[in-house]
């Protein structure tokens, strides 16, 4: 009996010494289908970072990270605003500005990124169709670093064209960019027309906010690359009527090289940014699943 009591006391002491565990997340079987899919692709894209989804006392779904940090998955503002659709043209959709400045994770992942060559639909996206442009900043600071110093510590030099650029090593980002260049480099001797798209090459890591906002650019996290910065950008383009044709003229081989490695392109946004690529493996993976190319992880 004495040994049993001592054993129980030792067990209690060990439990008290352990750090507080992250609460158990809601079982996937109990989640709405859209939430189960988003959780699956987030776990697959960012292995080891995501614990699960759990309802808070108000009944809202929150994403629980393995650090214990909680991020709002569904704030319940408007169902139609977060519906998985190719075009954000629902007459009941909520204010697009609010979706950009304070999105929940469901909103961030709602619009399916249109993978593949630019077609009539992706060259002419409906107003508000900007898949990947609404970002939950807290997720990316948790994944890549909350300060410039933290982000830089996680970066490594990557060779791309004639440059060596810093890119995050987290979640395979730097390796993905290296593979993009390995896809592009052998094509250049037969395609000199690619060079004006790639050169002069723009920036990767730059800790800054997006122009006209208080939101950190994805360049802040070392997971974005701008090719030729003279390519059209919605804020200063004087002839937006030319953009559909310019998107269709963008070399499909370059686009395919980036998308194959988990990058999305700003040329497929209504708020177009033809120079901009960012590493968003969760959106590319979700797009492939929705297209039937991959099973749900």
Buried (B, 14 or more C-beta within 10 A) or exposed (E): EEEEEEEEEEEEEEEEEEEEEBEEBBEBEEBEEBBBBBBBBBBBBBEEBBBBBBBEEEEBBBBBBEEEBBBBBBBEBBEBBBBBBBBBEBEEBBEBEBBBEBBBBBBBBBBBBBBEEBEEEBBBBEEBBBBBBBBBBBBBBBBBBBEBEEBBEBBBEBEBBEBEBBBBBBBBBBBBBBBBBEBBEEEEEEBEEBEEBBBEBBBBBBBEEBEEEEBBBBBBBBBBBBBBEEBBBBEEBEEEEEBBEBBBBBBEBBBBBBBBBBBBBBBBBBBBBBBBBBBBBBBBBBBBBBEEEBEEE
